[in-house]
Amino acid sequence: MKILYILRKQPDGLAKEMIEKQSHEHEITVVLIQEAVLMKENLSGHVLALDDDVRKRSVSQNIPKIGYEELLSLIFKNDRTLCW
């Protein structure tokens, strides 16, 4: 199963635990938006960041960036989408 996580803020323990556990059995993609683009921790899965939010917060991370169209496409391509 393909699961998309959209994180709006720094993930709490439950979110990190779910991402980690599900990454062993499923294809996980994590998109960082809003305050989550400031996150310094590593997460399991394919991690991306929303380009507009990265630029607004002047963040320089080595995370691939996507636009709104790519985010919308990911929502439809995944079997399940969870927003934290």
Biotite code that builds the C-alpha atoms (Angstrom):
import biotite.structure as struc

atoms = struc.array([
    struc.Atom([0.000, 0.000, 0.000], chain_id="A", res_id=1, res_name="MET", atom_name="CA", element="C"),
    struc.Atom([1.173, 3.529, -0.746], chain_id="A", res_id=2, res_name="LYS", atom_name="CA", element="C"),
    struc.Atom([0.669, 5.970, 2.129], chain_id="A", res_id=3, res_name="ILE", atom_name="CA", element="C"),
    struc.Atom([1.161, 9.736, 2.028], chain_id="A", res_id=4, res_name="LEU", atom_name="CA", element="C"),
    struc.Atom([1.795, 11.671, 5.237], chain_id="A", res_id=5, res_name="TYR", atom_name="CA", element="C"),
    struc.Atom([1.384, 15.440, 5.115], chain_id="A", res_id=6, res_name="ILE", atom_name="CA", element="C"),
    struc.Atom([3.004, 17.039, 8.152], chain_id="A", res_id=7, res_name="LEU", atom_name="CA", element="C"),
    struc.Atom([2.016, 20.616, 9.046], chain_id="A", res_id=8, res_name="ARG", atom_name="CA", element="C"),
    struc.Atom([4.140, 20.873, 12.206], chain_id="A", res_id=9, res_name="LYS", atom_name="CA", element="C"),
    struc.Atom([6.913, 18.989, 13.939], chain_id="A", res_id=10, res_name="GLN", atom_name="CA", element="C"),
    struc.Atom([5.668, 15.411, 14.302], chain_id="A", res_id=11, res_name="PRO", atom_name="CA", element="C"),
    struc.Atom([4.847, 14.158, 17.770], chain_id="A", res_id=12, res_name="ASP", atom_name="CA", element="C"),
    struc.Atom([5.875, 10.745, 19.047], chain_id="A", res_id=13, res_name="GLY", atom_name="CA", element="C"),
    struc.Atom([2.777, 9.005, 17.681], chain_id="A", res_id=14, res_name="LEU", atom_name="CA", element="C"),
    struc.Atom([3.239, 10.377, 14.160], chain_id="A", res_id=15, res_name="ALA", atom_name="CA", element="C"),
    struc.Atom([6.926, 9.392, 14.076], chain_id="A", res_id=16, res_name="LYS", atom_name="CA", element="C"),
    struc.Atom([6.106, 5.936, 15.429], chain_id="A", res_id=17, res_name="GLU", atom_name="CA", element="C"),
    struc.Atom([3.391, 5.350, 12.810], chain_id="A", res_id=18, res_name="MET", atom_name="CA", element="C"),
    struc.Atom([5.627, 6.506, 9.949], chain_id="A", res_id=19, res_name="ILE", atom_name="CA", element="C"),
    struc.Atom([8.473, 4.284, 11.148], chain_id="A", res_id=20, res_name="GLU", atom_name="CA", element="C"),
    struc.Atom([6.314, 1.185, 11.640], chain_id="A", res_id=21, res_name="LYS", atom_name="CA", element="C"),
    struc.Atom([4.425, 1.560, 8.375], chain_id="A", res_id=22, res_name="GLN", atom_name="CA", element="C"),
    struc.Atom([7.628, 2.147, 6.397], chain_id="A", res_id=23, res_name="SER", atom_name="CA", element="C"),
    struc.Atom([8.563, -1.501, 7.019], chain_id="A", res_id=24, res_name="HIS", atom_name="CA", element="C"),
    struc.Atom([5.466, -2.792, 5.222], chain_id="A", res_id=25, res_name="GLU", atom_name="CA", element="C"),
    struc.Atom([4.308, 0.023, 2.938], chain_id="A", res_id=26, res_name="HIS", atom_name="CA", element="C"),
    struc.Atom([5.644, 2.623, 0.528], chain_id="A", res_id=27, res_name="GLU", atom_name="CA", element="C"),
    struc.Atom([5.693, 5.837, 2.571], chain_id="A", res_id=28, res_name="ILE", atom_name="CA", element="C"),
    struc.Atom([5.955, 9.400, 1.268], chain_id="A", res_id=29, res_name="THR", atom_name="CA", element="C"),
    struc.Atom([6.163, 12.309, 3.719], chain_id="A", res_id=30, res_name="VAL", atom_name="CA", element="C"),
    struc.Atom([5.499, 15.878, 2.592], chain_id="A", res_id=31, res_name="VAL", atom_name="CA", element="C"),
    struc.Atom([6.557, 18.668, 4.944], chain_id="A", res_id=32, res_name="LEU", atom_name="CA", element="C"),
    struc.Atom([4.421, 21.815, 4.774], chain_id="A", res_id=33, res_name="ILE", atom_name="CA", element="C"),
    struc.Atom([3.982, 24.928, 6.923], chain_id="A", res_id=34, res_name="GLN", atom_name="CA", element="C"),
    struc.Atom([6.030, 24.679, 10.164], chain_id="A", res_id=35, res_name="GLU", atom_name="CA", element="C"),
    struc.Atom([7.158, 21.107, 9.454], chain_id="A", res_id=36, res_name="ALA", atom_name="CA", element="C"),
    struc.Atom([9.669, 22.396, 6.865], chain_id="A", res_id=37, res_name="VAL", atom_name="CA", element="C"),
    struc.Atom([11.758, 23.576, 9.851], chain_id="A", res_id=38, res_name="LEU", atom_name="CA", element="C"),
    struc.Atom([12.157, 19.993, 11.070], chain_id="A", res_id=39, res_name="MET", atom_name="CA", element="C"),
    struc.Atom([15.724, 18.768, 11.607], chain_id="A", res_id=40, res_name="LYS", atom_name="CA", element="C"),
    struc.Atom([14.951, 15.099, 12.301], chain_id="A", res_id=41, res_name="GLU", atom_name="CA", element="C"),
    struc.Atom([15.175, 12.317, 9.740], chain_id="A", res_id=42, res_name="ASN", atom_name="CA", element="C"),
    struc.Atom([12.032, 10.374, 8.946], chain_id="A", res_id=43, res_name="LEU", atom_name="CA", element="C"),
    struc.Atom([11.549, 7.038, 7.239], chain_id="A", res_id=44, res_name="SER", atom_name="CA", element="C"),
    struc.Atom([10.180, 7.021, 3.725], chain_id="A", res_id=45, res_name="GLY", atom_name="CA", element="C"),
    struc.Atom([10.585, 9.401, 0.817], chain_id="A", res_id=46, res_name="HIS", atom_name="CA", element="C"),
    struc.Atom([10.599, 12.915, 2.345], chain_id="A", res_id=47, res_name="VAL", atom_name="CA", element="C"),
    struc.Atom([9.658, 16.007, 0.312], chain_id="A", res_id=48, res_name="LEU", atom_name="CA", element="C"),
    struc.Atom([8.982, 19.642, 1.225], chain_id="A", res_id=49, res_name="ALA", atom_name="CA", element="C"),
    struc.Atom([6.521, 22.143, -0.199], chain_id="A", res_id=50, res_name="LEU", atom_name="CA", element="C"),
    struc.Atom([8.627, 24.723, -2.033], chain_id="A", res_id=51, res_name="ASP", atom_name="CA", element="C"),
    struc.Atom([6.472, 27.763, -1.131], chain_id="A", res_id=52, res_name="ASP", atom_name="CA", element="C"),
    struc.Atom([6.721, 27.010, 2.596], chain_id="A", res_id=53, res_name="ASP", atom_name="CA", element="C"),
    struc.Atom([10.478, 26.424, 2.372], chain_id="A", res_id=54, res_name="VAL", atom_name="CA", element="C"),
    struc.Atom([10.961, 29.808, 0.685], chain_id="A", res_id=55, res_name="ARG", atom_name="CA", element="C"),
    struc.Atom([8.626, 31.655, 3.095], chain_id="A", res_id=56, res_name="LYS", atom_name="CA", element="C"),
    struc.Atom([10.626, 30.390, 6.058], chain_id="A", res_id=57, res_name="ARG", atom_name="CA", element="C"),
    struc.Atom([14.049, 30.817, 4.409], chain_id="A", res_id=58, res_name="SER", atom_name="CA", element="C"),
    struc.Atom([14.940, 27.203, 5.101], chain_id="A", res_id=59, res_name="VAL", atom_name="CA", element="C"),
    struc.Atom([17.845, 25.557, 3.349], chain_id="A", res_id=60, res_name="SER", atom_name="CA", element="C"),
    struc.Atom([17.549, 21.790, 3.563], chain_id="A", res_id=61, res_name="GLN", atom_name="CA", element="C"),
    struc.Atom([18.673, 19.043, 1.230], chain_id="A", res_id=62, res_name="ASN", atom_name="CA", element="C"),
    struc.Atom([15.134, 17.775, 0.827], chain_id="A", res_id=63, res_name="ILE", atom_name="CA", element="C"),
    struc.Atom([13.584, 17.598, -2.644], chain_id="A", res_id=64, res_name="PRO", atom_name="CA", element="C"),
    struc.Atom([10.976, 20.307, -3.088], chain_id="A", res_id=65, res_name="LYS", atom_name="CA", element="C"),
    struc.Atom([7.604, 20.057, -4.783], chain_id="A", res_id=66, res_name="ILE", atom_name="CA", element="C"),
    struc.Atom([4.863, 22.482, -5.774], chain_id="A", res_id=67, res_name="GLY", atom_name="CA", element="C"),
    struc.Atom([1.129, 22.387, -5.162], chain_id="A", res_id=68, res_name="TYR", atom_name="CA", element="C"),
    struc.Atom([0.432, 20.457, -8.375], chain_id="A", res_id=69, res_name="GLU", atom_name="CA", element="C"),
    struc.Atom([2.845, 17.690, -7.368], chain_id="A", res_id=70, res_name="GLU", atom_name="CA", element="C"),
    struc.Atom([1.272, 17.559, -3.898], chain_id="A", res_id=71, res_name="LEU", atom_name="CA", element="C"),
    struc.Atom([-2.187, 17.183, -5.405], chain_id="A", res_id=72, res_name="LEU", atom_name="CA", element="C"),
    struc.Atom([-0.904, 14.461, -7.707], chain_id="A", res_id=73, res_name="SER", atom_name="CA", element="C"),
    struc.Atom([0.591, 12.584, -4.733], chain_id="A", res_id=74, res_name="LEU", atom_name="CA", element="C"),
    struc.Atom([-2.734, 12.734, -2.897], chain_id="A", res_id=75, res_name="ILE", atom_name="CA", element="C"),
    struc.Atom([-4.453, 10.967, -5.795], chain_id="A", res_id=76, res_name="PHE", atom_name="CA", element="C"),
    struc.Atom([-1.611, 8.487, -6.477], chain_id="A", res_id=77, res_name="LYS", atom_name="CA", element="C"),
    struc.Atom([-1.475, 7.151, -2.908], chain_id="A", res_id=78, res_name="ASN", atom_name="CA", element="C"),
    struc.Atom([-3.916, 4.664, -1.428], chain_id="A", res_id=79, res_name="ASP", atom_name="CA", element="C"),
    struc.Atom([-4.171, 6.571, 1.844], chain_id="A", res_id=80, res_name="ARG", atom_name="CA", element="C"),
    struc.Atom([-3.379, 10.151, 2.888], chain_id="A", res_id=81, res_name="THR", atom_name="CA", element="C"),
    struc.Atom([-2.906, 11.216, 6.508], chain_id="A", res_id=82, res_name="LEU", atom_name="CA", element="C"),
    struc.Atom([-2.414, 14.792, 7.653], chain_id="A", res_id=83, res_name="CYS", atom_name="CA", element="C"),
    struc.Atom([-0.795, 15.634, 11.018], chain_id="A", res_id=84, res_name="TRP", atom_name="CA", element="C"),
])
